[in-house]
Structures are given as C-alpha cells and as structure tokens.
Amino acid sequence: MAETLTVERAAKSDFDELMDMLLVCFQSKTPDHARFEELYPDLYRPTDRDMSHNYVVRLGGRIAGCVGVFPISVSICDQPVVVRGIGGVSALPDLRGRGLMATLMDRATADMVADGTALSWLGGDRRRYMTWGYEVTACGFHFGLGSRAPGYQNLQGKASNVRTADLESDEDWDLLWRQAAKNPKLAVAGRETLRLKYQRLHQTVYVAGGPDEGGHIVMKETPGSALLTAWAGEPEAVGGLVVHWMENHDLRDVAVDLPWYPDCYCPVFKQLMCGYSMSYSGSLAVVDLARLLETYKPHLDQRVAEFGLKGSVRLAAGSIGAIPRQEVALEADGRELHITSGSTTGPVVELNRHQIVELMFTPLVVGYGVRLDAKAKWLTNLFPLPFFLPKVFNV
C-alpha cells in the first residue's frame, strides 16, 4: 500500500523533527554541516510564525522534505519591500528522486503568486531552479580588499577603541543599532531581526567609537577566508575597521560584495580594493511583473528623466509553472515612465521568465540571450534595476 503524501506548513511542534531532518539531509553531502538553528537563528525559531515559513512534505506521517520561503525585507527606492527567499530545500537521502522537492516548489510558487509576491531570491543551483523561473544575476561588484591597496595607509588609525561587540549585551546592541540606522540596507530588517542575523554562526562583529562618530563591521571568518557580510556607521570608521582587522589577522585579504549603484560606503571600499569582478548575486524570479515595476517606479522615472527616454513597448513575460503570462504597457515621455495594462503603439517584447530577469537585473543583456527590437533599445537605458541583498540577509 502506497504511503500517504501530504504538503503542509510546519508548526512549532515540528521544530525538533525538522531541524533533525535538515541536518541529516545536508550532512549526507557535507559531513561537518552545522545545525540550521545555529547557522540561521533569525530564520529557524520554535514559534508557529517562524516555522510556518517552511513547507514540509510528509510520507507516512514523517517529514520527508522541506522548502523554506522566508520573507526578507530589502530597501528598494528607499522603501521597505518584502522579497521571498528560498532556502533549506531538502529531501531525505533515501527518498530523493521521487519528486518531493518539485512538489514543494510547485506549492510554494503557487502561494507566492496568490499572495502578490513581486520578486523571489535563492542561492541554489541554476539548472535545478530554472524550472520555476529563477535565473542567475549579477547585481553588483565583488571586491577583493587587501593591504596592497593604494588607500590602505590612508585608513590606518581611522577606527578608534576597536573591540568585539557582545551581541548578548543590550548596551552593545543599542550602540550597534544606532549605527545601523545610518545604513538603510541593514536597518530595513528591523531592530530585533537584525540582531539575530548578526548572531549567525561564524560571524564576529567589530565595533569602533560611538553612535555618532563610529561604525561596525560584521566579518564571516572561516579557515582561509574572510567575508564582510554587513557594515554600518561612518564610512571612514568602517574602512578603518577593515584595515584594523587585516592588521590583526594572519589573513590579509577580505572579500566584499557591493551594489551597482554606489552609496556612501563604496568610495571607502574602493580605496581598499586590489581587484574586482562581477558579483554573483544568487538567482531571482519575477513573480509579478506589474507589481515589481511599480515598486521601482521612482527609480525608473529618474532614469527616464536623466536620459530623456522616449518610447513605448508592451513588455511580456511568459508563463512558467504556476506563474501566469503577464504583460504591461510601458511608455516613456522624457519625464517619467507610465506603467499600465492598456495598449500602446510600440512593439511587443515577448520574453521568457529567465530573459525577463536578465533584462531587468543583469547588465549583460544584448547579445546574451535577450534580443530587442530597434524601437525597444531604449529599455537598455532603463535597466538593470538596483537590487542588493546584504550577505547577512542570505537564506
């Protein structure tokens, strides 16, 4: 007799079983993999609310697979926007190959469509997740920071009273949160959520100065590598902290990912940069095309005005799985971009779900899979859109 398969949202009572199941799944490929509640204390907590972000499939009553769909607050056009992050995708080793992951992803995608999600992010295998409309993106730069950088000496001594922050101390967290308020990309997470994100495994927070003149950095330290996952406060203090860290560690190189559109911290990191490349930023799926464009309208209006763009197109994204075909009319009049569901005299730009991500979020467009009609080439000045997910926000 076949075992009964059910898909449901996890609850508080499932916490221990789900944490054990995830560990078994990931240790089958990575024997020293840590427990998920230690890796991500902000995501995996024994409450009904936090556990409900996990879709689980049961076979014969036991949890056999999981897909996490976590709300991530990001700053888009200086406004908080919730993006759905996919993580913890797994199936028990003895049950792989039975379509459990696909069943869970189908359900999760259908729910994202139903609740009006505009954009979803994940960091997994490209080929596997293309089935649900995800495509890899390069939404910024990857900088290698080092002591041989031309601005290294300029930033020596710019961080005073450097110490390791105690995240269990309310006094320390009050200071860190006041500094974090100066970086909207971090502050959007909220005070307590950001505190938990800083407590993720292998991360150390270094702080300098006070709330007005100081800053802090979050360093993910593993054998042979160091990744800067978050930073806040005064830019010069942040740069000084990075230099201080390199002066006091055997590893003299630090990696950091930065957005395409620079903020007040980018010039400091450029002083410490020894080399750079395009940053792999995970994969994105456009779930609701019209809602996503409306979210970015202030930025799109700015681009239209900056370049004096004029033109009209019907932009369409094909269906894939539970995501239906979607179409919008875009008209630029040199001052702003009008986004409607009506008709337009311009050409129809018909793209599949992977091409729409390439067009909207990756600078490699023309000649790399997306072909635009001559009357639609003005779109290349409209895109790519700014999207930056701090590493400390990854799921």
Rosetta blueprint (number, residue, H / E / L):
1 M L
2 A L
3 E L
4 T L
5 L E
6 T E
7 V E
8 E E
9 R E
10 A L
11 A L
12 K H
13 S H
14 D H
15 F H
16 D H
17 E H
18 L H
19 M H
20 D H
21 M H
22 L H
23 L H
24 V H
25 C H
26 F H
27 Q H
28 S L
29 K L
30 T L
31 P L
32 D L
33 H L
34 A L
35 R L
36 F H
37 E H
38 E H
39 L H
40 Y L
41 P L
42 D L
43 L L
44 Y L
45 R L
46 P L
47 T L
48 D H
49 R H
50 D H
51 M H
52 S L
53 H L
54 N E
55 Y E
56 V E
57 V E
58 R E
59 L E
60 G L
61 G L
62 R E
63 I E
64 A E
65 G E
66 C E
67 V E
68 G E
69 V E
70 F E
71 P E
72 I E
73 S E
74 V E
75 S E
76 I E
77 C L
78 D L
79 Q E
80 P E
81 V E
82 V E
83 V E
84 R E
85 G E
86 I E
87 G E
88 G E
89 V E
90 S E
91 A E
92 L L
93 P H
94 D H
95 L H
96 R L
97 G L
98 R L
99 G L
100 L H
101 M H
102 A H
103 T H
104 L H
105 M H
106 D H
107 R H
108 A H
109 T H
110 A H
111 D H
112 M H
113 V H
114 A H
115 D L
116 G L
117 T L
118 A L
119 L E
120 S E
121 W E
122 L E
123 G L
124 G L
125 D L
126 R H
127 R H
128 R H
129 Y H
130 M H
131 T H
132 W H
133 G L
134 Y L
135 E E
136 V E
137 T L
138 A L
139 C L
140 G E
141 F E
142 H E
143 F E
144 G E
145 L E
146 G E
147 S L
148 R L
149 A L
150 P L
151 G L
152 Y L
153 Q H
154 N H
155 L H
156 Q L
157 G L
158 K L
159 A L
160 S L
161 N L
162 V L
163 R E
164 T E
165 A L
166 D L
167 L L
168 E L
169 S L
170 D H
171 E H
172 D H
173 W H
174 D H
175 L H
176 L H
177 W H
178 R H
179 Q H
180 A H
181 A L
182 K L
183 N L
184 P H
185 K H
186 L H
187 A H
188 V L
189 A L
190 G L
191 R H
192 E H
193 T H
194 L H
195 R H
196 L H
197 K H
198 Y H
199 Q L
200 R L
201 L L
202 H L
203 Q E
204 T E
205 V E
206 Y E
207 V E
208 A E
209 G L
210 G L
211 P L
212 D L
213 E L
214 G L
215 G E
216 H E
217 I E
218 V E
219 M E
220 K E
221 E E
222 T E
223 P L
224 G L
225 S E
226 A E
227 L E
228 L E
229 T E
230 A E
231 W E
232 A E
233 G E
234 E L
235 P H
236 E H
237 A H
238 V H
239 G H
240 G H
241 L H
242 V H
243 V H
244 H H
245 W H
246 M H
247 E H
248 N L
249 H L
250 D L
251 L L
252 R L
253 D E
254 V E
255 A E
256 V E
257 D E
258 L E
259 P E
260 W L
261 Y L
262 P L
263 D L
264 C L
265 Y L
266 C H
267 P H
268 V H
269 F H
270 K H
271 Q H
272 L L
273 M E
274 C E
275 G E
276 Y E
277 S E
278 M E
279 S L
280 Y L
281 S L
282 G L
283 S E
284 L E
285 A E
286 V E
287 V L
288 D L
289 L H
290 A H
291 R H
292 L H
293 L H
294 E H
295 T H
296 Y L
297 K H
298 P H
299 H H
300 L H
301 D H
302 Q H
303 R H
304 V H
305 A H
306 E H
307 F H
308 G L
309 L L
310 K E
311 G E
312 S E
313 V E
314 R E
315 L E
316 A E
317 A E
318 G L
319 S L
320 I E
321 G L
322 A L
323 I E
324 P L
325 R L
326 Q E
327 E E
328 V E
329 A E
330 L E
331 E E
332 A E
333 D E
334 G L
335 R L
336 E L
337 L E
338 H E
339 I E
340 T E
341 S L
342 G L
343 S L
344 T L
345 T L
346 G L
347 P L
348 V E
349 V E
350 E E
351 L E
352 N L
353 R H
354 H H
355 Q H
356 I H
357 V H
358 E H
359 L H
360 M H
361 F H
362 T L
363 P L
364 L L
365 V L
366 V E
367 G L
368 Y L
369 G L
370 V E
371 R L
372 L L
373 D L
374 A H
375 K H
376 A H
377 K L
378 W L
379 L H
380 T H
381 N H
382 L H
383 F L
384 P L
385 L L
386 P L
387 F L
388 F L
389 L L
390 P L
391 K H
392 V H
393 F H
394 N L
395 V L
